[in-house]
Amino acid sequence: MRTICSSGWPFSAASIDTVKAPTAHAPAVHAGADEQVGVSSGTRIPPLTRSLRLYFYELHEGDDDVFADVLLVHDEQMEPEDFFELVQAIRDKVQGHFEQDTLIEAIAVELEREHEFTFVSDARLTASVHVSPIDAENRLISVDDQVLESAEYRSVFAELDPDAELN
């Protein structure tokens, strides 16, 4: 069954909620189960799966010498104070009984599960590249490396005083 919407563009009744209005730069489209079709041209285009804007949030744990960070992404902007209050509420909920290696990872998992954030963890990497000014040191790093996925692998940055006496 085909229907004409008020703007004059045809769409199937099953995809009424996925109709995109035409603009000067893009024709109106309607979506099938897993694709979109340009109505004016009939060409298939990739599905639109997210908004055009992404907002990034960070959780930080530790002190100035040793710390860990996690990144989160959301398609809606949240005021920093509101994000802080949400994180505090989740911290209170999960503190003392979480399965992740760190408190911030536990909070990130909960933000993803309950509040539609995306936790940008190493498990989501598509590609990793080591970059150096020296050509021979540039290389693709395997993202499915067992060592990187293990709990034994952690990045540590240290500042050492070369003049300090070592024990």
N, C-alpha and C positions, 0 to 999 in steps of 0.2 A: 504494500500500500504506500503510495507517495502522497505527500501533503505539501501544500504551498504555505509557507509562513508569511507573516504580514509584510515582510520585506520583499516578497516575491521569489524567494529562493526555495527550491524543492528539498525535502528531506523525508526520510522514512520515519514513521511514527515511533519506531523503537528507539530512534536516536535523537529524540527531541531535545534532550538535555545536553547534547554535545554539539549543537549547531553553533558555529562561530559567525558573527555578523561580518559582512564584507567591509573592507577598508580600501583606501586608495592604493595600498601596497599589497594587499592579499585578498584573494577571492574568498567568498563564503565557502565553508567546508562542512561536511557532516561525517560522522564516524561510524564505521561498522564495528564489529566486535573487537578488532585489533588493528584497525587502520583508518585513515581518513582519505577522503576523495575530494579533490578540487572540483566543485560543482560546475564552475564555468568551463574548465578544461577537461574534466574527467580523468586527470592524472592522479596517480596515487602518491601521497606524501606521507612521511613518517608520522606516527601518532604523537600528539602533544601530551606529554606526561607530567609536565611541571610548569609552574609559572615562569616568567622571564626573569624575575628578580629572586635572588637568594640572599639570605642574611646569615652571617656567621657569628657564632657564640663560642666562648672559650671557658673551660673550667681549669683552674690552676690549683695544685696541691703541693704543699711543701713550704720551704723557706727560701731565702735568697741564695743559699749554697746548693741545696739538693731539692729538685722539684720535678713535677710531672704536669703535663698539659694534655687536655683532650679538646678536639674541635667538634662542634655541632653545627648543623645547617638546618634552616627552616625557611619555608617560602613566605612566611609572614613576619613582619618586623615587630619586635617586642621592646618595650621601653626597658632600659637597663635595670631600673628599680624593680619592675615586674619580674624580669628574668631572675634577679637576685632572690626575690621572695619565693618564686617557684623552686629554685635550687635549694633554698633553705628548708622548705617544706619536704622536699624529696630527701634531703640529707637526714632530716629527723626521722623519716620513715624507714630508710635503709640502713642507717648507721648501726653497726654492731651485728648485723646478720645479712651480709651479702657474699656472693660467690666470686665476684671479680677480684682481680689482684689489688685494685686500689678503690678508695671511696669515690673518686671522680669518675672512674669507669662504671661503677655501680649506679651513680647518679645519671650518667650519660645513657646507660641502658634503659633506665626508667623513663627518662625524657623521651627516648625513642619509642618505647612501648606505649606510653600513656599520653604523650603530648605531641606526637607527629614530628619530632625532631629526627634528624639523621645523624647518628654518631659516626664521625669520620675516623674509623679505626683502620689499622693495618690490614684487617681481613677484607676491607672494601677496595684495596688498591688494585688498579688495573695494570699499572706499569710503575716501575721505580728505576730511576737513572742516577748513577753516581756521576757528578759533574766536577771537572777539575780543569785548571788552566793548562795542564799537561795532557796532550792528546791521548797518550797511551793509558792514562788513568780513567778516561771516560768509558763507562760501560753500563749495560743494562743489568739491573739486579733482579734476580729471580724473586717474584712476589710470593711464590709458594714454598720458599725455603723453610724447611722444618725448624731451623735454628731461630729464624725470625718470629715464628709463631709460638715458640716455647716460652714458658715463664722465666727461663734463665736469661733471655735476651733483653737487655735494657740499655738505652743510650745514657751515658753519663758524661757530662761536660765538667771539667775541672780546671781551675786556674791555679797554676803552681808557681811559687816564687823560687826562681833558680838560685837565689842567694840564701834561701832558708836552710838551716841545718836539718838534716834528715836523721831520724833515729836509727 
